Amino acid sequence: MNDKLKVLVRLDLECGEAQVAAQGNVTARSIQALYVVLKRANHLREGLRLVVDVSHAHVEPSALEQLRECSETHHLPRSIDPQQSECNVRVLAPANAGMGASSRRAPLAAAA
């Protein structure tokens, strides 16, 4: 796999969505570049939904956790967006990401 991070942005203003697809390695270091792209896309239109597709990338667990935190808080890191603009992020993770976390959640679902 290529070590470089490649990012493609697909924008659909009619649907109010931007898909930011990343390939290569998403690391704790390279995620900063991905955040910059997300910030630019987020400022194209108010209320734009951002779909971050890292399903075809190698994503370090810490980087995936950072993306999920952005999704939960609706904000990019303060170092990237000091104004803390609302950011509606949905993360499409690799199929094998978080397998340990989902297996820990399985007993809770079975008990319900």
N, C-alpha and C positions, 0 to 999 in steps of 0.2 A: 504494500500500500504506500502511496505517496505521502511523505511527511508534511508537505505543504497543505495549508488550508485553502480550499477553493470555495467561493461563495457565489451563488446565483440568486438573484432576487426576481421573483415574478410578481407583478403588481396587477390587481384587478380592482380598479376603483369603483366599478359598478357594484361589485359584491362587497366592497369595503375590506378587502383582505390582501395582504402581502405575504408571499411564501418566501422564506429565506432558507435556501437549501445549502447545506455545508457538506463538503466531502474532504477527505484527508484526515488529519489528526486534529481533534479539538482537545486542547490541553488547557491547564490552568493559565498558561501564558498566552496561547493563541486565542482564547475566548475573548480577550480584550478587543481584538480586531472584529470579532463577530458582534460584540456589543455596539461598536461604532456603527456598523451596518444597520443593526436593529434600531439604533437611535435615529439615524437618518431616515429610515423607512417609516418610523413612528411619527416623524414630523411632516410627512408628506400630506397627511390628512387626519383631522381630528377623529378619534374613534376607530381608527384602522385596526383590524385584527391582524396580529403577526403570528404566522405559523413558522416555527423554527424547526426545520426538518434536518435532523442529524442522524436519520436512520441509516444512511449509507456512509457514515463516517466512523472512525475509531474515536470514541469519546472517553476521556479519563473520567472516573467516577466523581472526582471533585468538580470537574467542569459541568457534568450533567446535573449535579446537585445545585450548582450555581444557577443553571438555566431553570431548573424546577423552582428555585426560590424566587426568581424573577416572575415566573408564571403565577406563583401563589401571592406575591406581594403586589403585583401589577406595576412594578417599578424596576428600572435598570439600576445597576449599582450607582451610588452617589458620585463616585469618581468619574463615571462616564456621563451621567446626567445630573448635574448639581441641582437643577430645578425640580427634579423628581416628577417629571411629567407622567401622567397615567399611561401605562403601557400594557395592552392586552396581549399577552404572549401565551401561545400554546406550543408545547414541545412534542415533537415526534421523535422518540428515542429509538435507538437500535433495538431489535427484537430481544437480544440477550442482555440488555441493560437492566439493572435492578432486579435480576432474577432472585438474588438473595433476599431483597426487601419484599418481593411478592410472595416468596415462600414463607416468610415470617408472618405475612398477613393472612395466609390461607386458613390457618386454624380459626382466626377471628371470624372469617366469612362462614366457615362450616358451623360455628357455634350459633350463628344468628338464625 
